[in-house]
Amino acid sequence: SSDLGKIKEINPDVVVSFLTHTNIVSILAAKTLRLPVIACEHSNYDFLKSRVWRAVRKIVYPLSNVVTILTNADAVNYKKIERLEVLPNPLTPFESSGEARQKIVLGVGRLTRS
């Protein structure tokens, strides 16, 4: 069945969506069903390369009740969003055993051009 049909069948109080393409479809479906929708953007704004999808995002995202982004740096790209919230990825602290261990260099994330 369609995304609209699935949402209608579940009959949620709110739709929470992740990732650009899914956010766009979910916002349109939720608004058609008169449901509140939260779009969670977990990619760098410039990661979306298609001009068509960029244009659609610019038109559709303001229809969302809330858009969440990961960094304050991305906020400048979402000026037309009435309700924009910065929710960084959480970092869970870990306990050190105090024992000597091998030194490790760990890099997590994605390299993007500014």
SEBA-161258 format. One record per residue (C-alpha): residue in three letters; x, y, z. Coordinates in steps of 0.05 Angstrom, whole numbers. Layout:
BEGIN
code=ALA&u=X&v=Y&w=Z
...
***
This chain:
BEGIN
code=SER&u=0&v=0&w=0
code=SER&u=20&v=73&w=-6
code=ASP&u=56&v=114&w=47
code=LEU&u=-8&v=153&w=55
code=GLY&u=-48&v=89&w=64
code=LYS&u=2&v=62&w=116
code=ILE&u=-1&v=126&w=157
code=LYS&u=-77&v=127&w=153
code=GLU&u=-80&v=54&w=175
code=ILE&u=-35&v=66&w=235
code=ASN&u=-72&v=130&w=253
code=PRO&u=-15&v=162&w=294
code=ASP&u=-20&v=223&w=337
code=VAL&u=43&v=251&w=304
code=VAL&u=88&v=230&w=246
code=VAL&u=163&v=231&w=259
code=SER&u=206&v=224&w=198
code=PHE&u=281&v=217&w=184
code=LEU&u=323&v=232&w=122
code=THR&u=309&v=282&w=68
code=HIS&u=271&v=241&w=16
code=THR&u=229&v=206&w=68
code=ASN&u=216&v=272&w=104
code=ILE&u=188&v=303&w=41
code=VAL&u=141&v=245&w=28
code=SER&u=121&v=241&w=101
code=ILE&u=107&v=316&w=107
code=LEU&u=62&v=314&w=46
code=ALA&u=26&v=251&w=70
code=ALA&u=17&v=277&w=141
code=LYS&u=-9&v=344&w=118
code=THR&u=-58&v=309&w=72
code=LEU&u=-84&v=271&w=133
code=ARG&u=-82&v=334&w=176
code=LEU&u=-31&v=303&w=224
code=PRO&u=26&v=340&w=257
code=VAL&u=95&v=321&w=230
code=ILE&u=166&v=326&w=255
code=ALA&u=220&v=322&w=202
code=CYS&u=288&v=302&w=229
code=GLU&u=346&v=320&w=183
code=HIS&u=408&v=279&w=196
code=SER&u=449&v=299&w=135
code=ASN&u=490&v=360&w=120
code=TYR&u=446&v=410&w=82
code=ASP&u=493&v=409&w=21
code=PHE&u=494&v=333&w=18
code=LEU&u=431&v=334&w=-25
code=LYS&u=459&v=344&w=-96
code=SER&u=396&v=342&w=-139
code=ARG&u=370&v=411&w=-157
code=VAL&u=300&v=383&w=-162
code=TRP&u=301&v=352&w=-92
code=ARG&u=333&v=416&w=-64
code=ALA&u=275&v=456&w=-93
code=VAL&u=223&v=407&w=-66
code=ARG&u=256&v=408&w=3
code=LYS&u=254&v=485&w=3
code=ILE&u=179&v=484&w=-13
code=VAL&u=157&v=425&w=30
code=TYR&u=198&v=431&w=95
code=PRO&u=163&v=495&w=117
code=LEU&u=98&v=454&w=118
code=SER&u=126&v=412&w=175
code=ASN&u=107&v=428&w=246
code=VAL&u=179&v=421&w=268
code=VAL&u=244&v=408&w=232
code=THR&u=303&v=383&w=273
code=ILE&u=375&v=391&w=250
code=LEU&u=441&v=368&w=280
code=THR&u=482&v=433&w=283
code=ASN&u=474&v=507&w=291
code=ALA&u=516&v=515&w=228
code=ASP&u=460&v=484&w=186
code=ALA&u=408&v=532&w=215
code=VAL&u=426&v=587&w=165
code=ASN&u=401&v=541&w=110
code=TYR&u=332&v=534&w=140
code=LYS&u=312&v=607&w=149
code=LYS&u=241&v=597&w=124
code=ILE&u=226&v=543&w=175
code=GLU&u=182&v=572&w=229
code=ARG&u=199&v=520&w=282
code=LEU&u=271&v=495&w=275
code=GLU&u=305&v=457&w=332
code=VAL&u=378&v=438&w=337
code=LEU&u=384&v=368&w=367
code=PRO&u=456&v=344&w=363
code=ASN&u=471&v=270&w=363
code=PRO&u=480&v=248&w=435
code=LEU&u=547&v=226&w=460
code=THR&u=543&v=174&w=515
code=PRO&u=599&v=181&w=566
code=PHE&u=636&v=117&w=582
code=GLU&u=670&v=94&w=645
code=SER&u=745&v=85&w=644
code=SER&u=771&v=23&w=679
code=GLY&u=835&v=61&w=696
code=GLU&u=876&v=5&w=665
code=ALA&u=930&v=22&w=615
code=ARG&u=908&v=6&w=545
code=GLN&u=930&v=13&w=474
code=LYS&u=922&v=83&w=445
code=ILE&u=868&v=85&w=391
code=VAL&u=851&v=140&w=342
code=LEU&u=778&v=138&w=323
code=GLY&u=744&v=182&w=272
code=VAL&u=669&v=180&w=263
code=GLY&u=629&v=220&w=213
code=ARG&u=629&v=241&w=141
code=LEU&u=676&v=289&w=107
code=THR&u=640&v=344&w=68
code=ARG&u=663&v=404&w=31
code=SER&u=642&v=471&w=60
***
